[in-house]
Amino acid sequence: MDTGDTTRKPRLLDFRKTIHSQFGEDGIIEKIFEIIGTTSKVCVEFGAWDGFFLSNTAALWTKDWKGVLIEAEQNKFLRCWTM
């Protein structure tokens, strides 16, 4: 008879939550920093689009993070300035 614990430990994917991100990265990032903590709240977004669309960092800004947005396409880059 197997009496071992069959409960599964939570995985990062269990914490998916979409605010601005595409595949739930907002919740995963939130959980990672809940576990490891933060010392300086600075983030970088490569392929920033307009700063919000499918962003992995926009949700952090509401928590007093600072960010650097990098976008190669000029029309999208200019939209970052208007947010």
Legacy VTK file of the C-alpha trace (Angstrom):
# vtk DataFile Version 3.0
C-alpha trace
ASCII
DATASET POLYDATA
POINTS 83 float
0.000 0.000 0.000
1.411 3.382 -1.028
0.877 5.999 1.668
3.170 8.623 0.104
2.116 12.213 -0.215
0.564 12.681 -3.643
0.048 16.434 -3.404
1.943 18.338 -6.027
4.107 21.306 -5.150
3.034 24.466 -6.973
4.918 25.332 -10.150
5.498 28.843 -11.432
2.963 28.193 -14.182
0.325 27.838 -11.467
0.696 31.566 -10.770
-0.021 32.779 -14.308
-2.009 36.008 -14.359
-2.464 38.268 -17.332
-2.706 42.003 -16.784
-0.721 43.215 -19.794
1.364 40.148 -20.680
0.462 37.583 -23.319
0.785 34.247 -21.520
0.409 35.020 -17.815
3.929 36.293 -17.253
2.577 39.077 -15.005
1.624 36.576 -12.309
4.788 34.513 -12.700
7.003 37.589 -12.345
4.977 38.704 -9.318
5.471 35.287 -7.662
9.210 35.212 -8.391
9.733 38.566 -6.667
7.456 37.513 -3.816
9.858 34.602 -3.232
13.241 36.272 -3.800
12.388 39.839 -2.820
13.735 42.997 -4.424
16.601 45.347 -3.714
16.174 47.818 -6.549
12.984 47.979 -8.541
14.285 48.517 -12.064
13.193 46.493 -15.089
14.000 46.367 -18.806
11.572 45.489 -21.594
13.024 44.442 -24.960
10.499 44.711 -27.767
8.412 47.165 -25.770
5.856 47.897 -28.517
3.904 50.805 -26.959
4.874 50.021 -23.365
1.637 48.205 -22.529
0.586 45.851 -25.340
1.769 42.338 -24.383
4.151 43.903 -21.862
5.938 41.800 -19.258
6.872 44.874 -17.202
3.895 47.286 -17.314
2.279 45.623 -14.284
5.447 46.342 -12.280
5.139 50.095 -12.831
1.978 50.152 -10.722
4.149 48.850 -7.883
6.627 51.747 -8.018
9.111 50.100 -10.384
11.151 52.128 -12.869
11.718 50.795 -16.352
13.684 51.088 -19.558
11.732 50.346 -22.726
13.615 49.228 -25.834
11.779 49.136 -29.162
13.423 48.940 -32.599
10.417 49.925 -34.722
10.163 53.713 -34.832
6.355 53.959 -34.956
6.046 51.720 -31.885
8.914 53.502 -30.127
7.174 56.867 -30.568
4.032 55.444 -28.942
6.100 54.661 -25.822
6.665 58.396 -25.411
2.947 59.163 -25.480
1.915 56.863 -22.643
LINES 1 84
83 0 1 2 3 4 5 6 7 8 9 10 11 12 13 14 15 16 17 18 19 20 21 22 23 24 25 26 27 28 29 30 31 32 33 34 35 36 37 38 39 40 41 42 43 44 45 46 47 48 49 50 51 52 53 54 55 56 57 58 59 60 61 62 63 64 65 66 67 68 69 70 71 72 73 74 75 76 77 78 79 80 81 82
